[in-house]
Structure formats: structure tokens, C-alpha cells
Amino acid sequence: MRLLFRVLLAALSVPAVLPAQPQQNSQHTTEAPTILEGPQTPGTAPTQPNSSEPALMSNDAVLRMHRAGLSDDLILQTIAAQPGRYDTSPDALITLKQAGLSEQVLSAMTGKARRQITNVSTEPIALSPVNEIGVYYKDGTGRWQPMESEPVHSKSSGWLKNTLSDGIIKTDMNGMVKGPESKLLLPRPIEFLIYTPEGVDPHEYDLLRFRLNGKDREFRTLTGGVFHSTGGAKNDEVEFTPVKIAPRTYTFILGRETPGAEYGILPPGTGNVTNGGKIYTFAISE
């Protein structure tokens, strides 16, 4: 019995040998690696071109806009806002001019091309808020409204000569506008805008305060408004300070201190036409 017990004890002390498990070969399937051209920065993915970027403006693009009937103002805004590459050689400009493009558009294209070459940043082209020659006032909504004009009649019996220091002769003009008052009555302060013809200075316009004479409005000023007399007969000119806001576009303000009366804005050249010309009229209440 003792011998049997020892044999059993020895058998229990030997570790059991488990049958070997078959080794499973793990297979990994991977896609073929993407081949990237050029040096790559670690941790970055290749970028795709941004299709949302606007196309560059060009001579052909401007010409297509013109042929589609778009206005010069809209074309100028697009040239100023969009990047572009323009051919502004003499032959190219001649071709565009013959196609009907205005000199203002050609000038904008030339300026944009020059800034690209010199790499000099400049302010965008300021555009006039109006597009017709004339005088405007700003209404209560902030919009520019055109002013109506009335005929001016010159009084030949009231001309007085003045000699300037450089020997040029100017003459006073006595003007008359029929009727005692203007149709346009404006509250103070008033903001005005003058859109001048090409090459005309805003100081060539006269702001005049009328004198009532019976049923008519009269004034005296020097022809063209170029020279303001300091002596002799009293002129009816009112000083104003025009401020340029865009090409050929100037604004000025008449404040609350401006006296109530009948007024007119006389364009240059009116005094050179006998019994003719025009004046933009308005009234300020007392």
C-alpha cells in the first residue's frame, strides 16, 4: 500500500503536458500605398486646388462685360474688386478702344496692371454715386436727388467792367430768374453734390443768394464765377467749400447758420450766353 501511495504521489507531481495548438498565421490585407509627387511634410495630407477662387479678370473678360451691356460703373467696380491680369500694351488698348470701351475703363485696367508690376498697394478707385452731370441734394432718406434748373436771363444794362491785376478783363453779370420763388424748399442743414463736366473745376460754379425785385429773382456775379470781386458793385455770391469724393464729384454743406432766402447754383459759362443759360434753384425757409 505504501508503495502504491508513493507511485500515485509521484504521478500527480509531474506537470500535465497540453497538446500543442496549431499556430495560426494572421494575414493582413492592405491597399496599395498612394504615391505622392514631390516632397511631403510629415503629418500633412496633399491639398486639392480650391475651385471657389474667382477667375482672374482679363482683357477678354472686360470686353465680354461691355458687349453684354453692363454699365461702366459696374465694370469699374469689378476691375477694382477682382484680381486680374491685363494686356495694356498700345496695340491692346487701341483694340479695346475700337471695340467701344470708354477711356475710364481703359484707365482702370492700366492702373490695375501697373500696381501688379510695381507691387505697390493703392486705394481702390472711388466711384461717383451719380452718373449724370448736374447738381444734386441729399434727401431725408440719404439719397441724392437731382435739382431742377430754371432759365437765366442776363440784363445787358447792368454790366460793369473789372480789370484784374494781370490785365484780363472780366465783367459783372446781372442775371434774372422769372418768378418770386423756387419750387424746391429745403430744410437745413443741406448737403449738395456737383458732378462736373470733364476738366471743369467746382470753384467755377457760383452759389448765389437772390435779391427779390417785384415778381422776379435777381443776382449779380462775375461771368463764370472764376474771380470774386472785392470792390465795386456788390456781388451776391455765397462762399462754399467743395470736397472731392470721386472723379468729377464734389460735395458741400450749407449749415443751420445759413440765412433763409432764395438761392441758386450757377454753372460755369452761363454768363457768356445772352438771354440764355440755366441755374439750379432752391429756397431755405426762415
Buried (B, 14 or more C-beta within 10 A) or exposed (E): EEEEEEEEEEEEEEEEEEEEEEEEEEEEEEEEEEEEEEEEEEEEEEEEEEEEEEEEBBBEBBBEBBEEEBEBBEBBBBBBEEEBEBBBEEEBBEBBEEEEBBEEBBBBBBBBBEEEEEEEEEEEBEBBBBEEEBBBBBEEEEEBEBBBBBEBBBEEEBBBEBEEEEEEEBEBBBBBBEEEBBEBEBEBEBBBBBBBEEEBEBBBBBBBBBBEEEEBBBBBBBBBBBEEBEEEEEBBBBEBEBEEEBBBBBBBBBEEEBEEBBBBBBBBBBBEEEEEBBBBBBBBEE
